[in-house]
Amino acid sequence: MVDTTKKIDSLPTTPGVYIYKDKDGVVIYVGKAVNLRRRVKQYFEKKETLSLKTKQLVSHIVTISHIKTITEFDALLLEANLIQKFQPKYNMIAKDDKSPIYIKIPFHDELPRITLTRKPDRTNDKNTFYAGPFQSTRVAKSILRSIRRCVPFCTQKIRNGKPCFYSHIGLCEPCPSYIEKLPENEQKKTYIEHYRKNIFRIIRIAKGHILPLITEYTDEMNRHAKNEQYEEARLVRDRIEHIKQLLQTHFDPSLYLHDMVSIGETVEQERADLYTLLKDSYPHLTPLHKIECVDISNTSGTTAVGSLVVMIDGVMDRAQYRKFIIRDVHGPNDTAMIHEILKRRLKHPEWSYPHLLIVDGGKGQVHAAITALSTASMYIPVIGLAKRYESIVLPKNKSFSLIHLASDRPALKLLTRIRDESHRFALTFHVKKRATEFL
């Protein structure tokens, strides 16, 4: 076993994937983490609490490497891709002796149905694609829901000739149930080809090749428009928007493996775009090295908590997150809660102050933040994220202005990412506190 102390201390506190290798340089385990340093450290601390299997794994670790990702979702897909690539020995053993879950796509079927399975048969079934492994059915289903808005597919078990419910809302198109009962003709052949094209698009997304699909869909949309097939063009346009929305908080996993420079450039572009967006409203704005976002979570004013999450150079830094229990506000009053959290946060200069402060909400929340800063004689630029993510609220003189952002604007991608994380962190703390009080 290698001396890991210095290596672990140098690991980042961001999401990512960690990779263990043995003395021969063979990958023996791949794992994902929301906090790389903390997760890897758990393997080498309190060894007496480790399972026999994990102790055996640790005894063979000689090299530790990692790949940072922007979000936990990115780490999840990247972990699955790396496990598929290296087939590490210790990944074959699940933590709780329960087999991991796979997304199964039998592309040898004429009209494949996507399912979940715990027992992939790669040896005897060369014509089936398996995405994974994933550690829970919930995670696998969440991935499929995200993909389905970009590329429609079928999950229907019984195909009786009638279009399924999901075909009516554009999530199963063309519907295999309807196709199977058609007479053998050119129309049926066209439908089958269309559906199978979607299946192979899904396989590409599951492999992490998301970006090329936008180009493919754009060509398809333009072709429909040229042929005056405007309804078909609109449907394809909507799918392009869903892909862009997916990529607002998640990056194409293939970039982490093949072009890390692209990730760095993308994040820098987001920060630069946000800086440009805010410069007119804040002439003395400094480069956005550190950004903080505050959010509230409560149930009709009860069990109220708040979160403060931190982004450093466009990447979330979990080591600097803070949780707050609301003490002074009683009843549903988000603006007062925002004021309380910031008043307490500003009493900690040792945390270092941000170059931009974001609050979840509109004019009331922004005003509460500005009041807290003014009371503490602090100047920090403040913006609010309106309930619709594409709008930001800025103070203007003694009033406010609202800026609407295009869905593909880089600044929106960064804002959405930090807002989602602050909401997740606050909600997780709220649920935990509520459960504790219930007991």
C-alpha positions in Angstrom: 0.0 0.0 0.0 1.3 3.5 -0.9 1.8 6.4 1.6 -1.2 8.4 0.7 -1.1 11.4 3.1 0.4 14.0 0.8 -1.5 12.8 -2.2 -4.9 12.9 -0.4 -4.2 16.4 1.0 -3.5 17.6 -2.6 -6.8 16.4 -3.9 -9.4 19.0 -4.7 -12.7 19.3 -2.8 -14.7 19.4 -6.0 -16.8 16.7 -7.6 -14.9 14.2 -9.7 -13.8 10.6 -10.3 -10.9 9.0 -8.4 -8.9 6.1 -9.9 -6.9 3.5 -8.0 -4.1 1.5 -9.6 -2.0 -1.4 -8.4 1.8 -1.9 -8.5 1.6 -2.9 -12.2 -0.3 0.2 -13.2 -3.6 -1.7 -13.6 -6.8 0.2 -12.8 -8.4 -1.7 -9.9 -11.1 0.7 -8.9 -13.0 3.7 -10.2 -15.3 5.8 -8.0 -17.2 9.1 -8.1 -17.3 11.7 -5.4 -19.0 15.0 -4.6 -15.9 15.9 -2.7 -12.8 14.1 -3.9 -10.5 14.8 -1.0 -13.0 13.7 1.7 -14.1 10.6 -0.2 -10.6 9.3 -0.8 -9.6 10.0 2.7 -12.4 7.8 4.0 -10.6 4.7 2.6 -7.5 5.4 4.7 -9.0 6.6 7.9 -10.6 4.4 10.6 -9.6 1.3 8.7 -11.1 -0.9 11.4 -14.5 0.1 10.2 -13.9 -0.9 6.6 -15.4 -4.1 5.1 -13.1 -7.0 4.4 -13.4 -6.4 0.6 -12.5 -2.7 1.0 -9.5 -3.5 3.2 -8.3 -5.9 0.5 -8.7 -3.1 -2.1 -6.8 -0.6 0.0 -3.9 -3.0 0.5 -3.3 -3.1 -3.3 -3.5 0.7 -4.0 -0.2 2.1 -5.2 -1.3 5.0 -7.3 -4.2 7.5 -6.9 -5.2 9.8 -9.7 -8.3 11.8 -10.3 -10.4 13.7 -12.9 -12.2 16.8 -11.7 -15.7 17.4 -13.0 -18.0 20.4 -12.8 -21.0 18.6 -11.3 -21.8 15.4 -9.5 -23.9 14.3 -12.5 -20.9 14.6 -14.8 -18.9 12.5 -12.3 -21.7 9.8 -12.4 -21.6 9.5 -16.2 -17.8 9.6 -16.3 -17.5 6.9 -13.6 -19.7 4.6 -15.6 -17.8 5.2 -18.8 -14.4 4.5 -17.1 -15.7 1.4 -15.5 -16.9 0.2 -18.9 -13.4 1.0 -20.4 -11.2 -0.5 -17.7 -13.4 -3.2 -16.1 -11.7 -2.7 -12.7 -11.5 -5.8 -10.5 -13.0 -4.2 -7.4 -15.8 -2.4 -9.2 -17.3 -5.8 -9.8 -18.1 -6.0 -6.1 -20.9 -3.7 -5.0 -20.6 -2.0 -1.6 -23.7 -3.7 -0.2 -23.4 -7.0 -2.1 -26.3 -5.9 -4.3 -25.5 -5.9 -8.0 -25.3 -2.5 -9.6 -28.0 -1.5 -12.2 -27.4 -1.1 -15.9 -29.5 0.5 -18.7 -30.1 -2.2 -21.3 -30.6 -1.5 -25.0 -31.0 -4.6 -27.2 -30.3 -3.0 -30.6 -30.5 -6.3 -32.4 -34.3 -6.1 -31.9 -36.1 -4.4 -34.7 -37.8 -1.9 -32.3 -35.8 -2.1 -29.1 -37.3 -1.4 -25.7 -35.1 0.2 -23.1 -35.1 -1.5 -19.7 -33.0 -1.8 -16.5 -31.2 -4.9 -15.5 -28.8 -6.1 -12.8 -27.3 -9.0 -14.8 -25.7 -7.8 -18.1 -24.7 -10.7 -20.3 -21.9 -9.2 -22.5 -20.4 -12.6 -23.3 -23.4 -14.2 -25.0 -25.2 -11.1 -26.1 -22.9 -9.0 -28.4 -25.9 -7.1 -29.9 -27.0 -5.4 -26.6 -25.6 -2.1 -25.3 -25.3 -1.7 -21.5 -24.9 1.7 -20.0 -23.5 1.7 -16.4 -23.0 0.4 -13.9 -25.0 2.8 -11.7 -25.4 2.2 -8.0 -29.2 2.6 -7.8 -32.3 2.4 -9.9 -33.2 5.9 -9.0 -30.0 7.3 -10.6 -30.5 5.2 -13.8 -34.1 6.4 -14.1 -33.1 10.0 -13.6 -30.6 9.7 -16.4 -33.2 8.1 -18.7 -35.7 10.9 -17.9 -33.1 13.5 -18.9 -32.2 11.7 -22.1 -35.9 11.1 -23.1 -36.6 14.8 -23.4 -33.7 15.0 -25.9 -34.4 11.7 -27.8 -37.8 10.0 -27.5 -37.9 6.2 -26.9 -40.2 3.4 -25.8 -40.6 1.7 -22.4 -44.0 0.1 -23.1 -44.1 -3.7 -22.3 -47.3 -4.5 -24.2 -47.5 -3.3 -27.8 -51.1 -3.6 -28.9 -51.2 -1.4 -32.0 -52.3 1.7 -30.1 -49.9 4.6 -29.6 -48.9 4.8 -25.9 -49.5 7.7 -23.6 -46.0 9.0 -24.0 -46.3 9.3 -27.7 -49.0 12.0 -27.2 -46.6 14.2 -25.3 -43.6 13.7 -27.6 -41.6 11.3 -25.4 -42.1 8.2 -27.6 -41.9 9.1 -31.3 -42.5 7.2 -33.5 -44.3 4.7 -31.1 -43.3 1.1 -31.6 -46.7 -0.1 -30.5 -48.3 1.7 -33.4 -45.5 0.7 -35.8 -45.8 -3.0 -35.2 -49.4 -3.2 -36.4 -48.8 -1.4 -39.6 -48.9 -3.3 -42.9 -45.5 -4.1 -44.4 -44.9 -1.1 -46.6 -42.5 1.8 -47.1 -44.1 3.9 -44.4 -43.5 1.2 -41.8 -39.9 0.8 -43.0 -39.4 4.6 -42.6 -40.8 4.6 -39.1 -38.6 1.7 -38.1 -35.5 3.4 -39.5 -36.5 6.6 -37.6 -37.0 4.8 -34.3 -33.7 2.9 -34.6 -31.8 6.1 -35.4 -33.1 7.4 -32.1 -31.9 4.3 -30.3 -28.4 4.7 -31.6 -28.5 8.4 -30.6 -29.4 7.4 -27.1 -26.4 5.0 -27.1 -24.1 7.8 -28.1 -25.4 10.0 -25.3 -25.0 7.2 -22.8 -21.4 6.9 -24.0 -20.9 10.6 -23.3 -21.0 11.9 -26.9 -23.6 14.6 -26.5 -22.4 17.6 -28.4 -22.4 16.1 -31.9 -26.1 15.4 -31.5 -26.8 19.2 -31.6 -25.2 19.5 -35.0 -27.1 16.4 -36.3 -30.4 17.8 -35.0 -29.7 21.2 -36.4 -29.2 19.8 -39.9 -32.4 17.8 -39.5 -34.4 20.8 -38.4 -33.1 22.9 -41.3 -34.0 20.1 -43.7 -37.6 20.0 -42.4 -37.9 23.8 -42.7 -36.6 23.8 -46.2 -39.2 21.2 -47.1 -41.9 23.4 -45.4 -42.4 20.7 -42.8 -42.7 23.3 -40.0 -44.3 21.1 -37.3 -41.5 18.5 -37.7 -38.9 21.3 -37.6 -40.5 22.7 -34.4 -40.3 19.3 -32.7 -36.6 19.0 -33.5 -36.0 22.5 -32.4 -37.5 21.7 -29.0 -35.2 18.7 -28.6 -32.2 20.9 -29.4 -33.3 23.2 -26.6 -33.6 20.2 -24.2 -30.1 19.1 -25.0 -28.9 22.7 -24.4 -30.7 22.7 -21.1 -29.1 19.4 -20.1 -25.7 20.9 -20.9 -26.4 24.1 -18.9 -25.6 22.2 -15.7 -23.7 19.2 -17.1 -20.9 19.0 -19.6 -20.3 16.4 -22.3 -18.4 13.7 -20.4 -16.2 12.9 -23.4 -14.5 16.3 -22.9 -13.1 15.2 -19.5 -11.4 12.3 -21.2 -10.3 13.8 -24.5 -9.9 17.5 -24.1 -9.6 18.9 -20.5 -8.6 22.3 -22.0 -12.2 22.6 -23.4 -13.7 22.3 -19.9 -11.4 25.1 -18.6 -12.1 27.3 -21.5 -15.8 26.7 -21.2 -15.9 27.7 -17.5 -13.7 30.7 -18.2 -16.1 31.8 -21.0 -19.0 31.5 -18.6 -17.3 33.8 -16.0 -16.2 36.3 -18.6 -19.8 36.5 -20.0 -21.2 37.0 -16.5 -18.6 39.7 -15.9 -19.6 41.5 -19.1 -23.3 41.2 -18.3 -22.9 42.9 -14.9 -20.2 45.4 -15.7 -22.6 48.2 -16.7 -24.6 47.8 -13.5 -21.4 47.5 -11.3 -18.7 49.7 -12.8 -16.2 48.8 -10.1 -16.8 45.1 -10.5 -13.7 43.0 -10.0 -13.0 39.6 -11.8 -15.4 37.0 -10.4 -12.9 34.7 -8.7 -15.3 33.9 -5.8 -19.1 33.8 -6.0 -21.4 32.9 -3.2 -25.1 32.0 -3.5 -27.7 31.9 -0.7 -30.9 29.9 -0.6 -33.7 29.2 1.9 -35.6 26.0 2.5 -38.6 25.6 4.8 -42.1 24.2 5.1 -44.5 27.1 5.5 -42.0 28.9 7.6 -41.2 25.9 9.9 -37.9 24.1 10.3 -36.3 26.9 8.2 -32.7 26.6 7.2 -30.4 28.3 4.7 -27.5 27.4 2.6 -24.4 29.3 1.4 -22.5 27.6 -1.4 -19.2 28.8 -2.9 -17.9 28.8 -6.5 -14.2 29.4 -7.1 -13.3 30.2 -10.7 -16.5 28.6 -12.0 -16.2 25.4 -10.0 -18.1 24.6 -6.8 -15.9 24.3 -3.7 -17.7 22.2 -1.1 -15.1 22.8 1.5 -16.4 26.4 1.9 -20.1 25.6 2.0 -22.0 26.7 5.1 -25.4 25.8 6.7 -27.6 28.0 8.8 -30.5 27.3 11.1 -32.9 30.2 11.0 -33.3 31.5 14.6 -34.9 34.9 14.6 -37.6 34.6 11.9 -40.9 32.8 12.7 -43.4 32.1 9.9 -42.9 32.1 6.1 -40.8 35.2 5.4 -38.0 34.4 2.9 -36.7 38.0 2.7 -36.2 38.2 6.4 -34.5 34.8 6.4 -32.1 36.0 3.7 -31.3 39.1 5.8 -30.6 37.0 8.9 -28.3 34.6 7.0 -26.3 37.3 5.4 -26.1 39.3 8.7 -24.5 36.2 10.3 -22.3 35.4 7.4 -20.8 38.9 7.2 -19.6 38.5 10.8 -17.0 36.0 9.5 -14.3 37.8 7.6 -12.1 34.8 8.0 -14.2 33.1 5.3 -13.1 35.8 2.9 -15.8 37.9 1.1 -17.0 37.1 -2.4 -16.7 39.2 -5.5 -20.4 38.5 -6.3 -23.3 37.5 -4.1 -26.3 35.7 -5.6 -29.6 35.3 -3.8 -32.4 32.9 -4.9 -35.4 35.2 -5.5 -36.5 38.5 -6.9 -36.6 42.1 -5.8 -37.5 41.4 -2.1 -34.6 39.0 -1.6 -32.2 41.3 -3.4 -33.3 44.3 -1.2 -32.9 42.2 1.9 -29.3 41.3 0.9 -28.5 44.9 0.1 -29.9 46.0 3.5 -27.8 43.4 5.3 -24.6 44.6 3.5 -25.4 48.2 4.2 -25.9 47.5 7.9 -22.5 45.9 8.0 -21.0 48.7 5.9 -20.0 46.2 3.3 -19.9 46.6 -0.5 -20.4 43.4 -2.5 -22.3 43.3 -5.8 -25.6 41.5 -5.5 -27.9 39.9 -8.0 -31.1 37.8 -7.7 -32.1 34.8 -9.7 -35.8 35.1 -10.4 -38.0 32.0 -10.2 -37.5 31.5 -13.9 -33.9 30.8 -14.4 -33.5 33.0 -17.5 -34.1 36.2 -15.6 -31.8 38.0 -13.2 -32.6 40.9 -10.9 -30.2 43.9 -10.5 -30.5 46.9 -8.2 -30.7 50.1 -10.3 -30.7 53.4 -8.4 -33.5 53.0 -5.9 -35.3 50.5 -8.0 -34.5 47.3 -9.8 -34.0 46.1 -13.4 -34.8 42.7 -14.9 -32.5 41.1 -17.5 -33.7 38.1 -19.5 -31.0 35.7 -20.7 -31.1 33.6 -23.8 -31.1 29.8 -23.1 -27.7 29.3 -24.7 -25.9 32.2 -23.0 -22.8 31.0 -21.1 -23.5 33.2 -18.1 -26.8 31.5 -17.6 -25.1 28.1 -17.5 -22.9 29.3 -14.6 -25.8 30.9 -12.8 -28.0 27.9 -13.1 -25.3 25.6 -11.8 -24.7 27.5 -8.6 -28.4 28.2 -8.1 -29.2 24.4 -8.4 -26.4 23.6 -6.0 -27.5 26.1 -3.4 -31.1 24.7 -3.6 -29.9 21.1 -3.3 -27.7 21.9 -0.3 -30.5 23.8 1.5 -33.1 21.2 0.7 -30.9 18.3 1.9 -30.3 20.1 5.2 -33.9 21.0 5.6 -35.1 17.4 5.1 -32.5 16.1 7.5 -33.5 18.7 10.2 -37.2 18.0 9.7 -36.6 14.2 10.1 -34.6 14.8 13.3 -37.3 17.0 14.8 -40.0 14.4 13.8 -38.2 11.8 15.8 
